[in-house]
Amino acid sequence: MKINKQMIFEQFKDVTKKDQSKKKETFTNRIEFLKTLKSDIQKNPKNFDFNVTPDQLQNTINCYLAPNPRDAFYKSVFGMTYAEKKEVRKSKETTQSIH
């Protein structure tokens, strides 16, 4: 049986719950899960029924390893932190409501 995207999402959801069950949210279980997934994909790519590269997984791991993972994800996608993106969105909404 091949591992599909839905299976990975369910497993990731489970490790996320473990990380969030502590007093202060951690990312330890998610990072470990992604490292294992990356290794498994590299060793046995035929066991997986979805397209994700080891480089894409490493980029995700790097974001989770950052001091502020949310900002790291936003910077990798939008080129700005979460707060900066929120401010841009807010100013666009204000500009649009004026016109």
PAZAPA-4460 file (N, C-alpha, C; in steps of 0.05 Angstrom, whole numbers, plus 32768, in hexadecimal, padded with zeros to 4 digits):
% residues 99
    n_x    n_y    n_z   ca_x   ca_y   ca_z    c_x    c_y    c_z   seq   type   mol
   8011   7FE8   8000   8000   8000   8000   8012   8019   8000     1      M     A
   800B   802B   7FEE   801B   8044   7FEC   8010   8058   8000     2      K     A
   8022   8069   8009   801A   807E   801C   8012   8096   800B     3      I     A
   7FF9   80A0   8011   7FEF   80B7   8002   7FEF   80D0   8013     4      N     A
   7FE8   80E6   8006   7FE9   8100   8012   7FD6   8102   802B     5      K     A
   7FBF   80F5   8028   7FAB   80F6   803E   7FB7   80E8   8057     6      Q     A
   7FC5   80D2   8053   7FD1   80C4   806A   7FE6   80D5   8078     7      M     A
   7FF5   80E3   8068   800A   80F5   8073   7FFD   810B   8083     8      I     A
   7FE7   8117   8077   7FD9   812D   8085   7FCE   8123   80A0     9      F     A
   7FC3   810B   80A1   7FB9   8101   80BA   7FCF   80FC   80CF    10      E     A
   7FE5   80F1   80C6   7FFB   80ED   80D8   8007   8108   80E2    11      Q     A
   8008   811B   80D0   8013   8135   80D8   8000   8143   80EB    12      F     A
   7FE6   813F   80E8   7FD2   814A   80FA   7FD6   813E   8116    13      K     A
   7FDC   8124   8117   7FE0   8117   8131   7FF9   8122   813F    14      D     A
   800F   8125   8131   8028   812F   813D   8025   814D   8145    15      V     A
   8015   815B   8136   800F   8177   813D   8000   8179   8157    16      T     A
   7FED   8167   815B   7FDE   8166   8175   7FF1   8161   818C    17      K     A
   8004   814F   8188   8018   8149   819D   8028   8162   81A3    18      K     A
   8030   8170   818F   8040   8189   8193   802F   819E   81A1    19      D     A
   8016   819F   819C   8005   81B4   81A8   7FFA   81AC   81C3    20      Q     A
   7FFE   8194   81CB   7FF3   818B   81E5   8003   8195   81FD    21      S     A
   801A   819F   81F8   802A   81A9   820E   8022   81C6   8215    22      K     A
   802C   81CF   822C   8025   81EA   8236   802C   81FF   8221    23      K     A
   8045   81FC   8216   804E   820E   8200   8051   81FD   81E7    24      K     A
   8045   8206   81D1   8046   81F6   81B8   8063   81F1   81B0    25      E     A
   8069   81D9   81A9   8084   81D2   819E   8080   81C8   8182    26      T     A
   8096   81C3   8175   8096   81B9   8159   80A6   819F   8157    27      F     A
   80AF   8194   816D   80C1   817D   816E   80B6   8165   815E    28      T     A
   809D   815E   8164   8091   8146   8156   808D   814B   8138    29      N     A
   8086   8163   8131   8082   8169   8114   809D   8168   8106    30      R     A
   80B1   8173   8112   80CC   8173   8106   80D6   8156   8102    31      I     A
   80D3   8146   8117   80DB   812A   8116   80CC   811B   8100    32      E     A
   80B2   8120   80FF   80A1   8113   80EB   80AA   811A   80CF    33      F     A
   80AF   8134   80CA   80B8   813D   80AF   80D3   8132   80A8    34      L     A
   80E5   8130   80BC   8100   8125   80B6   80FE   8107   80AF    35      K     A
   80ED   80F9   80BD   80E8   80DC   80B7   80DC   80D9   809C    36      T     A
   80C8   80E9   8096   80BA   80E8   807C   80CE   80EE   8066    37      L     A
   80DF   8102   8069   80F3   8108   8055   8105   80F1   8050    38      K     A
   810F   80E4   8065   8120   80CD   8063   8112   80B6   8055    39      S     A
   80FA   80B1   805D   80EB   809B   8051   80E6   809F   8033    40      D     A
   80E0   80B8   802B   80DC   80BE   800F   80F6   80BA   8000    41      I     A
   810C   80C2   800C   8126   80BF   7FFE   812D   80A1   7FFB    42      Q     A
   8127   8091   800F   812E   8075   800F   811B   8064   7FFD    43      K     A
   8101   806A   7FFF   80ED   805A   7FF1   80D8   806C   7FE3    44      N     A
   80E0   807A   7FCF   80CD   808D   7FC2   80B5   807E   7FB5    45      P     A
   80B8   8065   7FAE   80A1   8057   7FA2   808B   8050   7FB6    46      K     A
   8090   8054   7FD0   807C   804E   7FE4   8068   8066   7FE7    47      N     A
   806E   807B   7FDA   805E   8094   7FDD   804E   809B   7FC4    48      F     A
   8035   80A2   7FC8   8023   80A8   7FB2   801D   80C6   7FB2    49      D     A
   8031   80D7   7FB4   802D   80F4   7FB1   8048   8100   7FAC    50      F     A
   8048   8118   7FA1   8061   8125   7F99   8069   813A   7FAD    51      N     A
   807E   8134   7FBC   808C   8148   7FCD   80A9   8140   7FCC    52      V     A
   80BA   8154   7FC9   80D6   814E   7FC7   80E3   8150   7FE2    53      T     A
   80FA   8143   7FE6   8109   8146   7FFF   8110   8163   8004    54      P     A
   8116   8173   7FEF   811C   818F   7FF2   8104   819F   7FFD    55      D     A
   80EC   8198   7FF4   80D4   81A6   7FFE   80D0   819F   801C    56      Q     A
   80D5   8186   8023   80D2   817E   803F   80E8   818C   8050    57      L     A
   8100   818E   8045   8115   819C   8054   810E   81B9   8058    58      Q     A
   8103   81C6   8044   80FA   81E2   8048   80E6   81E4   805E    59      N     A
   80D3   81D1   805F   80BF   81D1   8075   80CC   81CD   8090    60      T     A
   80DF   81BA   8091   80ED   81B4   80AA   80FC   81CE   80B3    61      I     A
   8109   81DB   80A0   8118   81F3   80A7   8106   8209   80B2    62      N     A
   80EE   820B   80A7   80DA   821F   80B2   80D3   8217   80CF    63      C     A
   80CE   81FE   80D4   80C6   81F6   80EF   80DE   81F9   8103    64      Y     A
   80F6   81F8   80F9   810E   81FB   810A   8114   8218   8110    65      L     A
   8108   822B   8102   810C   8247   8106   8102   8250   8121    66      A     A
   810D   8266   812C   8103   8270   8146   80E5   8276   8146    67      P     A
   80DB   827F   812F   80BE   8285   812C   80B5   8277   8112    68      N     A
   80AB   825E   8114   80A4   824F   80FC   808F   825D   80EB    69      P     A
   807B   826A   80F7   8067   8277   80E7   8074   828D   80D6    70      R     A
   8085   829D   80E1   8093   82B1   80D1   80A4   82A5   80BB    71      D     A
   80B1   828F   80C2   80C2   8281   80AE   80B2   8277   8096    72      A     A
   809A   826C   809C   8089   8263   8086   807F   827B   8076    73      F     A
   8077   8290   8083   806E   82A8   8074   8084   82B4   8063    74      Y     A
   809C   82B5   806E   80B3   82C0   805F   80B9   82AE   8046    75      K     A
   80B7   8294   804A   80BD   8282   8033   80A8   8285   801D    76      S     A
   808F   828B   8024   8079   828C   8010   8075   82A9   8006    77      V     A
   8073   82BC   8019   806C   82D7   8012   8084   82EB   8012    78      F     A
   809A   82E2   801D   80B2   82F4   801F   80B0   8308   8035    79      G     A
   809D   8303   8049   809A   8315   805F   808F   8305   8077    80      M     A
   8093   8311   808F   8089   8303   80A7   806B   8304   80A8    81      T     A
   8060   82F5   80BB   8043   82F4   80BF   8038   8310   80C5    82      Y     A
   8045   831E   80D7   803C   8339   80DF   803D   834C   80C7    83      A     A
   8052   834A   80B7   8054   835B   809F   803E   8354   808B    84      E     A
   8038   833B   8087   8023   8333   8074   8008   833C   807E    85      K     A
   8004   8339   8098   7FEB   8342   80A4   7FE7   8360   80A0    86      K     A
   7FFC   8370   80A3   7FFB   838D   80A0   7FF5   8394   8083    87      E     A
   8001   8386   8070   7FFC   838A   8053   7FDF   8384   804D    88      V     A
   7FD5   836E   8057   7FB9   8366   8053   7FA6   837B   805F    89      R     A
   7FAD   8385   8077   7F9C   8399   8084   7F9B   83B3   8074    90      K     A
   7FB3   83BB   806A   7FB4   83D4   805B   7FA5   83D2   8040    91      S     A
   7FA6   83BA   8034   7F97   83B6   801B   7F79   83B7   8020    92      K     A
   7F70   83AB   8036   7F54   83AB   803D   7F4A   83C8   8043    93      E     A
   7F5B   83D7   8050   7F54   83F3   8056   7F53   8403   803D    94      T     A
   7F66   83FF   802B   7F66   840D   8011   7F4E   8406   8000    95      T     A
   7F47   83EC   8000   7F30   83E3   7FF0   7F15   83EE   7FFC    96      Q     A
   7F13   83F0   8016   7EFA   83F9   8022   7EF7   8417   801E    97      S     A
   7F0C   8426   8019   7F0B   8443   8014   7F00   8448   7FF8    98      I     A
   7F08   8437   7FE5   7F00   843B   7FC9   7EE6   842F   7FC4    99      H     A
***
